[in-house]
């Protein structure tokens, strides 16, 4: 984008203020209500509060386009070079024009569509970011998005964001360039308005205005926000090329985080009985992670099992990565696709419910090497996540104790 066009876009988003309107607790606009928001771990997120998280990392003040494109490729996965060039360029241009965070916009795109224009929900939510057109259409008229903010006296003040480059409809929301444009504009509106919305409406405590993307005027859950901020941290780590993050040690063995974009949320703790009175309880630690995210070996070692858990006690089958891809999920046991790595001295780690395998039996792996991807294979109800186990000889240990520096664990923080 030329300098003159960037300057023009900056001018177009000048916000005009009109006289304040006091409506005694009511709102002078048609409510925006997000519907059909996917929530897979509702009960687990009820134990999470915003103050459990450290501050989110800052984005760089100046962004190198080539590094950003490379980082976006790592976050999104393989795509045609021309498409990658278009997406990364549009994200940088539109986020600069609307004065929002490029890394946030890219994270939103990756979470909503995996950076793919068409996925199964394409018929009702549109484009790379799955814009809810029905939510915003009543507020877009004459090339302006009309919205309101609350002043110090509680009066609603009408404002306008100029958005006249593309019409706002389902066809433009679905097209990649206009989708990125409108996504940046909507994020800008919520950036300006979120504090007023949180004052005016009953809301679940949350960390970031991106929550309003999913729910509209009042935020009801925080799981979607966590997904976006996690994807943003991953993108920043790829941009900064920090590599696998050191995460403590186990019996003198240095460990790295099994997932990028730390810290990561503990979804279910070691030993949790899950409503069952007898038995040892949950035998590992579950970490939130989206489908397809890379899993890294926490320490160097040799793969001693790569394959699938089968129904029946102790039943399993070794598989190559290609065989794992074709194995029918309905034939899997509760552990799904999984990998076991022997790190020496009796220490082994297990990675379960995987979506794909990237290594095979007897492969030697390094700390931080990608061994497969996150999934929900074998899981009956829960969403995608990483089930991680530490075993010392035959005894199972709590991984969260040894990876605490890269985790947010509500069980421990709340004590």
N, C-alpha and C positions, 0 to 999 in steps of 0.2 A: 504494500500500500504506500502511495506517495505521501510525502509530508503534508501537502495541501489537502488531500482527502482526509487524513487523520485530523487535521485542524478543523475541517468542515464538520466531521462527525462530532467532535468535541463541542462545537458550537450548537449543533442540533439537539444535544441532550440537555441544554440549559433548562432548568426547571423554573417555571413561572408560578408565582404564588398569588392566590386570590384571597379575598376576605375570608376570615375564619367564620366557622359556623358551629354554634353550640346547640346540641340536640339532646341534652339531659340524659346522657348515658346511651343514646342510640347512635347509629352510624348512617351517614348520608350516602351509602352506596349499596349495591346488591352484594350480599355476602358471597365470599369465595370459600367454597367448601370442597376440599379434596376427597375424592371417593376412590374406593377400590385400591387403597394403598397396601402393598404387600408387607405384612408383618409376620415373621416366622418364629420369633423368639419373644413373644409378648411377656410371658411370665418372668423370664430371666432378666429382661430389661427393667422390670419394676424395681429391682434392687439397685439400679444405677442412678446416680445423681451427678449433675454437672461438676460439682466441686471435687469429685474423685479424679478428674482429669487434669494433667498439667496443661499449661497454655499451649495452643497450637503453634507450630513453627511459622515464622514469617516467610513470605515469599521474597525472592530477590527483588531489589528495586529496579534493576535492569535485567532483562531476560535475553539470553542469547538464542536466537531462533533455531539454530542447528541443534543445540543441546536440548532445547525444548522438544523439538521434533523427535530426537532420539529417545528422550524420556517417555514421550507419549507412545512411541512404538513399543517400548518395554511394558508400559501399563496396559495397552490395548491388545497386544499380541500382533501377529503378522497381519499386514494388510498391504495392498498395492502401494508402491511408492508414490504414485501420483495422488492417490486418495489421502495418504498420510500428509503429504505436502499441503494439500488443500485444507484439511482439517486443522492442522497445527497453525497454519497461517491465519485462517479465519478466527480461530480461538484467540490468538494474540491480538489481531486487529479489533475484534468486537469487544473484547474485555478492556482494551485500552480506550476505545471510544466511549464505553459506558462506565468506565472507571470502576471495574470490578476485578477480582483476582482471577488471572488466567488459569492458575492451578485448580481453583475451585470449579470453574466452568468445565475444564477438561475432566475433572473427577466426576462431575455430574453426568457428563456424556458417557463416560466409561461405566458408571454404575447403572445408568438407565438402559443402555442398549448394548454394552460391551463394544461400543464404537461401531456397531453395525446398524445401518439405516432401517432394516426391516427384520423384526423378530415377531413372535406370536401375538404380542399385544399391540401390534402396529395398527390394527383396525380401530382402536379406541383411544390410544395415546400415541402422539405423532412425532416422528423423526428421531434424531439421535438422542435427544433428551426426553423424549416422550412427553411433550408439552400437553397439558390438559387444556385444550382450546376452549372448552365450554366454561371453564373457571374464569378465564380472562377476557373472553370476547365481549361481554357487556361493558367493559371498561375502556375498550379501544375504539375511538371514534375520530374521524378526521385527521388521521396521522398522529394522534396523541393518546397516550395511556393516562387516564385520569385516576388519581388516587388521593388519599387524605392522610395527613399526619396530625397528631394532637399537640397543641401548644401547651405552655406551662399552666394555663388556666383551664385546661381540659376541653378547649374548643377545637373542633376539627377544621383544619386548614387545607383547602383544595390545592393540589399541585398537578402539573402536567409534565410528562416526559415525551419529548418529540420522538416519534417512531414512524417516519414516513417513507422509509426506503422500500419496504415490502408491505403488501396487504397482510392482514392477520386472518388466516383461515386454515382449514385442515390441510389444504394442498401446499401452502407455503410453509406451514409448520412441519410438514413431512420432508421437504427438500433440504438437503444438508446445509447450504449456505444461509438460507433464510431462517432455518431452525436455529443455527448458532447465533444469528443476529437477534432473534426474538428471545432466545434463552438468556443472552446477556442483558437484554432490556428488562426482562421480568426479574432477574436477579437484582438489577439496579433498583427497581421499585421496592422489592422486599428489603434491600439494604437500607433504603431511606425510611421505610415504614415500619420495620419490625418492632422497634421499641414502643411505638404507639399501639400497635396491635397487641403486644404483650401486656400493656397497661389496660387495654379496653376489654379483652376477651379472656375467659377462663382458658388457661393454657398449661400444658405440661412443661415443667422447667427444662430448658434446653440450652445448648451452648452457642448456637449459630443461627443466623437468619435463614440459612438454606433449608431449615426445617419447614419454613412456610411454603417452599416450593411444592411440597407434598400435600400439605394440609390446608393451605389457604390462610384464612384469617386467624384461626386458633389451632395451635399445635397440640396434637393428641398423643403422639408417641415419639420416642427418640431413636428408635432403631434405624430409620432411614438416614437421619443426620449422621449417626455413627458410621454408616457405610460410606457416605460421601467424604467425611473428614479422614477416614482411614485411606480411601483411594487418593485423596489429596496428599497425605503424608507419604504414601508410596511414590507418587509422581515426583514429589520434592526430593526424595532419597535417590531416585534414578537420575534426576537432573543434576544433583550435587555429586553423584557417583560415589556415595559413601560406602557401598558394599554391604555385606552382611554385618549386622550389629552385634557386637560382643555382649553377652548376656549372663555372665557369671561362670560358675564351674560346677562340676559334679565329681566328687571323689578325686579332685585334682585335674580332671579333664576340662579344658576350657570349652565353653559353649557359646554358640551364636543363636540368634533368634530364628525360629523355624519359619517366621513370616516377616515380610517387609512392612515398612510404615509403622514402626513402633511409636508408642506403646499399643498393645493389642488387648482387647477385653476378654477376660475369662468368662465364658458362657456357663460352664458347669464345673464344679470343683471336684477334686479328688476325694473319694470317700462319701460323696453325697448319696444318701440312701434312696432318693427319688421315690419316697413314699413306701418303700419296702422295709419292714422292721428287721428282717434277718439278712445275713449275708454281708460281704465286705463293702458293698456299695460301689459307686463309680470307680473304675480302676485306672482312670487317667484324668487329664485336664482337657476340657473342650475350649477351643478358642474361636471367636467369631471370625469368619472369612467368607468371601463370596465364591461362588462356583467358578472354578478355573484359575484361581490365584495360585501362583507357584509356591511349593513347599520346599524348604531347604533342610538339608541334614544339619543337625545341631552340633555335630562334631565329626571328625574323620573316622572312617571305619569301613567295614566290609558288609555288603548287603547279604544277609543270611536268609531272607525270604522276600520275595516280590510276587504277589499273586492275589488270591481271593479267599476270604473266609467263606466256608460253606455251612449250610444248616447241619446241626449235630455237633456234639461236644468234641472239640479238637480237630474238626474236619477243615481242611484247607487244600488249595490247589495252586501250584506255582504257575505263573503266567509270564510271558514276555510282554513288553509294552503293547505290541500289536494285538496279541491275544486278549489282553485286558480290555482293549478298546472294543472288542467284539463280544465279550462275555455278557450274557443276558443278566440284567440286574435282578430279575425275578428269581433267579437261581442262587442268589448270594445269601450268605448268612448275615448276622447283625453287624459284623465288622466291615463288610464290603471289601473293596479293593484296599490292600494295605501293604506296607513295607516294614521290615525289621532290619535294623543295622546293629552289628556287633562292634563296639568301640574298644574292646579289650578290657581285661581285668574283671570280667563278669558283667560289665555295663552294656545294656542294650536299650535302644529306643524303638518305639513302634508308632507308625503314622497310619491312621485308619480313616475309613469313609472317603477314600480318595476318588477323584473323577478320572484320573489317568496316571499311569506309571511312566517314568522317564529312565528308570534303571532296571536291571535284571539281576537275578541271583548271581552272587559272587563278584559283582562289580565292586571295585574299590572307589569310595567317594571321599571328597574333601569336605571340610566344614564350610557350610554355606552353599554347597552345590545343590542345584535344583534336582529333586528326586521324583517329582510328580506334581499334580495339581489337586486343589481342594475340591471336594464334592460332598455328596450325601449318600453314597452307595451303601446299601445295607441299613440305612436309617429309616425307620418306619414313619416318623412324623416330623422330626426336627428339620430345619433348613440346613443348608450347607455349612460345614464347620470342620475344623481340624481336631480330631481326637488324638492326643499325644500321650504316650505312656513311657515312663522310665522304669526299667527293671534292673535290679542289682542281684545277679544270680537268679534266684526264683522269686525274690521279694520285689513287689511293686513299690515305687517311691512316688512322692508328689512332685510332678514337674514344676508346678508353680512356685515352689520354694526356691528352686535353683534358677528359675528364669524371672524372678520377681522384678528385676530392673527394667524389663521390657514389657511388663504386664500391668493392666489395671484390674485388680481382683476385688470386687465388692465385698466378698466374704472377709478378707483381711482388713480392708480399709475401714469397714464399718465397725470393727471391734474396738 
